[in-house]
Amino acid sequence: MADFRCDSPAPVGVARLDEQHRRSHELVSALVQALRTDPGDAGAEERFVELFQDTVLHFKAEEDFLEGKGYPDLIPHRFEHELLLDWFREQLAHRNAPEPRPLLEVVTELADLLRQHREKVDQAYATWLASR
């Protein structure tokens, strides 16, 4: 299992999106910490589903904002979102398997995927916005 990095997300320069990034980061961090303390945390599965729902809403808000700004790389950005949501859906589908992956492992992987997304894909639009 990869180490969990607890770095706060770098701002993209859009208050609403920065707040959503911080919220997502806090939710993931809290879930990782809860699962490290109590791997059998009864509410963890529900919070994982809430993370998915929060991510869907954030991606929609981000895409709508970027569309309104005329972001030229919106289509590849949307594609990256779909890849992350597909990964998430796959993980959710396997939660009811006879022997699902430990949720801590899944959430730690999610944290890494979201961090990479923010550092590369989101910072690309942040740079574009700052140059305008």
Buried (B, 14 or more C-beta within 10 A) or exposed (E): EEEBEEEEBEBBEBEEBBEBBEEBBEBBBEBBEBBEEEEEBEEBBEBBEEBBEBBEEBBEBBBEBBEEBEBEBBEEBBEBBEEBBEBBEEBBEEEEEEEBEEBBEBBBBBBBBBBEBBEEBBBBBBEBBEEE
